[in-house]
Amino acid sequence: MRPAAPLAIALSAMLAFALPADAQEPAAPKAEPGAAPEAAAGQATTPAPAAQAADHPANDAATTQGRDAMLRAQVLLERARFSPGEIDGQGGTNTRRAIAAFQRSRQLEPSGELDEATWKVLNSDQAPVLVQYAITAADAAGPYAALPEGMMERAKLDALGYEDVAEALGERFHASPALLKRLNPGKDLTVPGTTLVVPGLATAAALPAITRVVVDKSDSVVQLIAADDAVVAQFPASTGSEHDPLPLGEWTIKGVARDPTFHYNPELFWDADPSHAKATLQPGPNNPVGVAWVDLSKDHYGIHGTPEPGHVGKTDSHGCIRLANWHVSLLADAVKPGMPALLQE
């Protein structure tokens, strides 16, 4: 996904965001065509049919070194709800933080490294990490449309959907387009019936009921906390900047807006183009706040999605808390009005 230049895609600390009146109670998530819907917090789900394992070294539990091992670990971490962010097979800071959090949750030394003890626990999840997926007619049909650069040009559009099938599949399988290309060299994603190799996410752990949310600035993560104070999920996050710092303190969740519009006021952005005027950008995964907004009791602040999942946890925001679209959707399912949200250093 491409950002609307020249702004980094994120909210201002003073953004005038209108939470719909009917959005105080989280609604059931809308599943994308061909995608396995996420389980709502604390609810039982009917197991999805097992996908066929791909013929790939990452599916071998003995693979513990090299790029294939990193890919294996990232998928297993994502399924355990200790996310490395966008799965890319490369690793990095987000992955190390995910490993350390997973280790703490399993009473292991939180080294952030894939040692033998960590592999043993990760590999208790024996489902294949890479599976086969056949492009459907709906996948190929879209609709898709190239998006113009700039807030003013995008404000003229009726929707801000995916630009192409690769972008849509990347979000569905929490994977970078570059990884999907590497796993499927020469494959035409626009042809129904084309068989791809993709991360296997249908067997992700069910998320237990949570009682509070923690946003940690130093680690650039959002954590979901259960009643026993256990961290049951962790997602990479972008959490403000020098110009728009994270509002530290104890706040509460006010409600959830799904598929929100974005009310752009250039006067509230320090880096806005002076020629810009106020504008409203329509919903869609390429909307500046992504597919959901979790409203906080701190005026004009919230936790939201992004059209740039590969940048989450690596670049600054304009004060609000930015997650990948798939993670903010999961968060939106898990929270309820009045739930505490701690924003800490």
C-alpha positions in Angstrom: 0.0 0.0 0.0 1.2 3.5 -0.8 0.9 6.4 1.7 -0.9 9.5 0.7 2.1 11.8 0.2 3.3 14.0 1.6 1.9 13.0 5.0 2.9 9.9 7.0 -0.4 8.0 7.2 -1.5 8.5 10.9 -3.7 10.7 13.0 -2.9 14.0 14.5 -3.1 14.2 18.3 -5.8 16.8 17.8 -7.7 15.1 14.9 -11.4 15.8 14.7 -12.6 12.2 14.5 -16.3 11.5 14.6 -17.1 8.2 16.2 -20.5 6.9 14.9 -23.2 7.0 17.4 -24.0 3.3 16.8 -20.4 2.2 17.3 -20.3 2.0 21.1 -20.6 -1.8 21.1 -18.1 -3.8 18.9 -19.9 -5.5 16.0 -19.0 -8.9 14.6 -16.2 -8.8 12.1 -16.9 -8.9 8.4 -14.9 -11.8 6.8 -13.2 -11.1 3.6 -14.0 -13.3 0.6 -12.1 -16.6 1.1 -10.7 -15.6 4.4 -11.2 -17.4 7.7 -12.8 -14.9 10.1 -11.1 -14.2 13.4 -12.6 -15.6 16.5 -14.3 -13.1 18.8 -12.7 -12.9 22.2 -13.8 -15.8 24.5 -16.0 -17.4 21.9 -15.7 -21.0 20.6 -15.3 -21.5 16.9 -15.9 -24.2 14.4 -12.6 -25.5 13.1 -11.9 -24.6 9.5 -11.1 -27.5 7.1 -7.4 -28.3 7.1 -5.5 -26.6 4.3 -3.1 -28.8 2.3 0.5 -28.3 3.4 2.8 -26.7 0.9 6.0 -28.5 0.0 8.5 -26.1 1.6 11.4 -26.4 4.1 9.7 -24.1 6.5 7.1 -26.8 7.2 9.8 -29.0 8.7 10.2 -28.7 12.5 13.8 -29.5 12.1 14.4 -26.2 10.2 15.9 -24.0 12.9 18.5 -22.0 11.0 18.4 -19.5 8.1 15.6 -17.7 6.3 13.2 -20.6 6.2 13.5 -21.0 10.0 12.7 -17.3 10.4 9.7 -17.6 8.2 8.6 -20.6 10.2 9.0 -18.8 13.5 7.1 -15.7 12.3 4.1 -17.8 11.3 4.1 -19.7 14.6 4.4 -16.5 16.6 1.5 -14.9 14.6 -0.6 -17.9 15.3 0.3 -17.8 19.0 -0.9 -14.1 19.0 2.6 -12.8 19.8 2.9 -11.1 16.4 6.1 -10.2 14.5 4.0 -7.8 12.5 3.9 -8.2 8.7 5.3 -11.7 8.0 8.3 -11.2 5.7 10.7 -14.1 6.5 13.4 -11.5 7.3 13.1 -10.9 11.1 14.1 -7.7 12.8 13.1 -5.6 15.8 9.4 -6.5 15.7 10.2 -10.2 15.5 12.7 -10.0 18.4 10.1 -8.3 20.6 7.6 -10.9 19.7 9.9 -13.8 20.5 10.8 -12.2 23.9 7.1 -11.7 24.8 6.3 -15.2 23.7 9.1 -16.5 25.9 7.9 -14.5 28.9 4.4 -15.9 28.4 5.8 -19.5 28.5 8.1 -18.8 31.5 11.3 -18.9 29.3 14.3 -16.6 29.5 13.2 -13.6 27.4 16.3 -13.4 25.2 14.5 -12.5 22.0 16.5 -15.3 20.3 15.2 -18.5 18.9 17.0 -20.9 21.2 16.3 -24.6 21.6 13.8 -24.2 24.4 11.8 -21.6 22.5 11.7 -23.8 19.3 10.5 -26.7 21.4 7.5 -24.7 22.7 6.8 -23.1 19.3 6.9 -26.5 17.6 4.2 -27.8 19.9 2.0 -26.2 17.2 2.3 -28.9 14.6 0.0 -27.5 11.9 1.9 -26.6 8.6 3.1 -23.0 8.6 2.8 -22.8 4.8 -0.3 -24.0 3.0 -1.7 -24.1 -0.5 -4.4 -21.6 -1.5 -6.3 -21.4 -4.8 -7.1 -17.9 -6.2 -10.9 -17.6 -6.3 -13.0 -15.7 -8.9 -13.8 -13.1 -6.2 -10.1 -12.7 -5.4 -9.3 -12.0 -9.1 -12.3 -9.8 -9.7 -11.7 -7.3 -6.9 -12.8 -4.6 -7.4 -9.3 -3.0 -7.5 -8.2 0.4 -8.5 -4.9 2.3 -8.4 -5.0 5.1 -5.9 -3.7 8.7 -6.6 -1.1 10.3 -4.5 -2.2 13.0 -2.0 -5.0 13.5 0.5 -6.9 15.9 -1.8 -6.9 13.5 -4.7 -7.9 10.5 -2.5 -10.7 12.6 -1.0 -12.4 12.6 -4.4 -12.8 8.8 -4.4 -15.9 6.9 -3.3 -13.9 4.2 -1.5 -10.3 3.5 -0.6 -10.1 -0.2 -1.4 -7.2 -2.4 -2.4 -5.1 -1.5 -5.4 -4.6 -5.0 -6.6 -5.0 -8.7 -5.7 -1.5 -8.9 -4.2 -2.2 -6.2 -1.7 -5.5 -7.9 -0.7 -3.9 -11.3 -0.3 -1.0 -9.8 1.7 -3.5 -8.4 4.2 -5.5 -11.6 4.3 -2.4 -13.7 5.1 -0.6 -11.1 7.1 2.3 -11.2 4.7 4.4 -8.7 2.8 3.8 -8.7 -1.0 7.6 -9.4 -1.4 7.2 -12.6 0.6 4.2 -13.8 -1.4 6.2 -13.1 -4.6 9.2 -15.0 -3.3 7.0 -18.0 -2.3 5.2 -18.0 -5.7 7.7 -17.1 -8.4 6.1 -16.5 -11.8 2.5 -17.1 -10.5 -0.3 -14.9 -12.0 -2.4 -13.8 -9.1 -5.2 -12.6 -11.4 -6.1 -16.1 -12.7 -8.7 -18.0 -10.7 -7.6 -21.4 -9.8 -3.9 -20.5 -9.5 -2.4 -22.3 -6.5 -0.3 -20.3 -4.2 1.9 -20.9 -1.1 0.8 -18.7 1.8 1.1 -18.5 5.6 -1.3 -20.9 7.3 -3.2 -18.8 9.8 -6.5 -20.6 10.1 -5.3 -22.5 13.2 -4.4 -19.4 15.1 -4.9 -19.6 18.9 -8.3 -18.4 20.1 -8.0 -15.2 22.0 -9.3 -15.5 25.6 -11.4 -12.7 27.2 -9.3 -9.7 28.1 -9.8 -7.1 30.8 -7.4 -4.3 29.7 -5.1 -3.0 27.0 -1.6 -1.7 27.5 0.3 0.4 24.9 4.0 0.4 25.6 6.0 3.2 24.0 9.5 1.8 24.7 8.7 -1.5 23.0 6.4 -0.1 20.4 3.7 -2.7 21.1 0.1 -3.1 22.1 -0.6 -5.9 24.7 -3.9 -7.5 25.6 -4.1 -8.5 29.2 -6.4 -11.2 30.7 -8.0 -11.2 34.2 -5.1 -13.0 35.7 -2.7 -10.2 34.5 -1.2 -12.6 31.8 -0.3 -11.0 28.5 -2.3 -13.1 26.0 -1.5 -11.2 22.8 1.0 -8.6 21.6 1.1 -6.6 18.4 3.7 -4.2 17.0 2.5 -0.6 17.1 3.6 2.9 16.1 3.0 5.1 19.1 3.6 8.8 18.4 6.6 10.9 17.7 8.6 13.9 18.9 6.1 16.3 17.4 3.1 14.3 18.5 4.0 12.3 21.6 1.9 9.4 23.0 -0.5 10.7 25.7 0.8 8.7 28.6 -1.6 7.8 31.4 -4.7 5.7 32.3 -7.6 6.0 29.9 -10.6 3.9 28.9 -12.0 2.4 25.7 -15.1 4.4 24.6 -16.1 2.3 21.7 -15.3 1.0 18.2 -15.9 2.3 14.7 -15.5 -0.1 11.8 -14.7 1.0 8.3 -14.4 4.6 9.5 -14.2 7.8 7.4 -11.2 10.0 7.9 -11.8 13.7 8.6 -8.7 15.5 7.4 -7.9 18.9 8.8 -4.5 20.2 7.5 -4.4 22.8 10.3 -3.8 20.0 12.8 -0.8 18.4 11.1 2.5 20.0 11.5 3.8 18.6 8.2 0.7 19.2 6.1 0.8 20.7 2.6 -0.2 24.4 3.1 -2.3 24.2 -0.1 -4.5 21.5 1.4 -8.1 22.1 2.6 -10.3 20.1 5.0 -11.5 16.9 3.4 -13.3 13.6 4.2 -11.7 10.4 3.0 -14.0 7.4 2.5 -13.7 4.0 4.2 -11.6 1.2 3.0 -8.3 -0.7 3.9 -6.4 2.2 2.3 -8.1 4.8 4.5 -5.5 6.6 6.6 -7.0 5.0 9.8 -7.5 1.6 8.1 -10.5 -0.7 8.8 -11.2 0.2 12.5 -10.9 2.9 15.1 -10.8 2.0 18.8 -11.8 5.3 20.5 -10.0 6.3 23.7 -11.3 8.6 26.5 -8.5 11.0 25.7 -10.1 13.4 23.2 -9.2 12.8 19.6 -7.0 9.8 20.3 -7.5 6.2 19.4 -6.0 2.9 18.2 -6.5 2.4 14.5 -5.4 0.5 11.4 -3.1 1.6 8.6 -2.6 1.2 4.9 1.1 0.6 5.5 1.4 -2.6 7.7 5.1 -3.0 6.8 5.9 0.3 8.6 4.1 -0.5 11.9 6.5 -0.4 14.8 9.2 1.1 12.6 8.0 4.6 11.8 6.4 7.4 13.9 2.8 8.3 14.0 1.0 11.6 14.6 0.2 10.7 18.2 -2.3 8.0 17.9 -1.6 4.2 18.1 -1.3 2.5 14.7 -1.6 -1.3 14.2 -1.8 -3.5 11.1 -5.4 -3.7 9.9 -5.7 -7.4 10.9 -4.5 -6.6 14.4 -6.8 -3.6 14.9 -9.7 -5.9 13.7 -8.8 -8.4 16.4 -8.5 -5.7 19.0 -11.9 -4.3 18.0 -13.4 -7.7 18.7 -11.8 -8.0 22.1 -12.5 -4.7 23.7 -15.7 -3.2 25.1 -16.7 0.3 26.4 -15.2 1.1 29.8 -12.2 -1.2 29.5 -9.0 0.3 30.9 -6.3 1.3 28.5 -2.9 2.1 29.9 -0.5 4.1 27.7 3.0 3.8 29.3 6.5 4.8 28.7 
